[in-house]
């Protein structure tokens, strides 16, 4: 009779890297939305390498942790930033003026709506992680509400500002979450508190 052995490979928690990528791109992107900077030419590299690739690396390593929630979250938002990078390239005529001229921003609105739906149920899931991550997801909800409504030209000034300030809030909390993940693990104690999970759903099993 053949014996089956399970080999466990130790992989470091990738959350800090994923949160760092999210923090950097949302800080840079919010600066453009807030009018502090202009254009997306120098937002693009950070979208592709930090917003997208750093979160994709975190996603792949969370799969190794058997962490469905983390892997899905980091993977989904990684591909969001890849898609945004491609969107900006199209809008700026990199693939030709004809394609840029034919762009319908309402299609972006439906993409943002899809991500809002995704983020809403991920927000529920985040309640069983910790309160910093939950707060980040709540702000992502507001970000996608603002982006979707703005793409549909609904209260454009208000929704643009809603997206901008939500994105800045995401950046600030993500930097904190990244720091907490690194330092708490590094020192082996709670150096930066992140808040306990709500324990609403798991206790009802």
ZIKAHU-V346096 format. One record per helix or strand. SS is the DSSP state (h for helix, s for strand). FROM is the first residue (numbers start at 1). LEN is the number of residues. Records with the same first field share a line. If there is no record, write none. Layout:
SS=FROM-LEN, FROM-LEN
This chain:
h=15-19, 44-21, 68-24, 97-5, 105-22, 131-21, 156-32, 202-3
